[in-house]
């Protein structure tokens, strides 16, 4: 199953821990908030992705099936 | 609350001839339609329940709140969900350049309330809400008292904020929380008001639905284009006035607007087009999308020849930055920077590199909010950079097209901007 990393942008406070443990997948923007590389997580980076999810101090990251999408409207 | 829309103190009368396209609005503008006048004009609904969802699909009705999402998809999604369900009529209309929901709730409240009953019944909702600006609550409450509805309707006041009509903000407010956007891994149709599957439809969408329940999909398609059937309400902002009118989708824009330097289409999350280009187009998303524009909630805002598109855009972007809920890092950090840079471009001799900085921040905030506020704001900004390129060069030389300091686009007063939690209630 292909997985993608998703951020809850309201929960995220820009600690930057995710970008430190998974720099191949997550890069901080100029304000310290994570930019997640779009698309499915390559199998070789799945471990790093799980580590990023576990590292987030506010539980703002999630690894979920690529088919699911977050609610975004308006 | 009336201060939120300085150019539309009272619900705007549809004072422009609608070219025979009147459907949801009464044909003769004037007083609010009471229950008797409503039934005299519209008769009783003949199609209900699952058959109505099929009729809405065949009619090709799309949401009139801005996103133009097929109405039957949301109806079917909530109808298929189990358990306790909720239906909400969205009349928040936080957009300062739009007055069409206010006009509709004023002139044809019973058509909207019929639509809410029919939609709630079709999806199996046991409770219904009308979410609207506090200014309309009184008249609508009197209308509710006139009716004998099967599904009880509760009025919920929408905070006078740009984002209060956003679906997740609506669900939060109707649940008793603040009218702020929320983030969820589920859709509102799956988990909305108090966690229940929730149908949210714009009040105008519900009015069209109520007419489809009476006259059928074939009748609905007699107006509009094959791809975008029906009529739509639009708000024309020109010369400091707002006019609400109803027009067929596919109507030539040249029959609705005539003079000006440019027109902002779709509202403050919309797109500037040079007037010459706009006058060759029609009022439908198929035509507008070829020019990176969309109808949105039906706003047309004219930039007069004596105004400056950069000054007007900078005013609006400052407002949009202040109306950010401030919950998502990229929006919180990016929008104020974009607003300050746009103000610099609107002034004399902006520094070199300011346009590039705006473009970089625009890219940085896109797609990174819980709601579409950063994306919509950036859409407006990018269209301004495209359309007002000559004006940017003029400003670089210390000149400007504006011959008056009088603002062209409607905005609430600066002291109406949100500061505390109470401003989102």
Interface residues (C-beta under 8 A of the other chain):
Chain A: X6 X8 X9 X10 X11 X12 X13 X14 X29 X30 X31 X32 X33 X35 X62 X64 X68 X70 X71 X72 X73 X74
Chain B: X66 X67 X163 X165 X166 X167 X168 X169 X181 X182 X183 X184 X185 X186 X187 X188 X327 X328 X329 X330 X331 X333 X334 X364 X368 X369 X370 X371 X372 X373
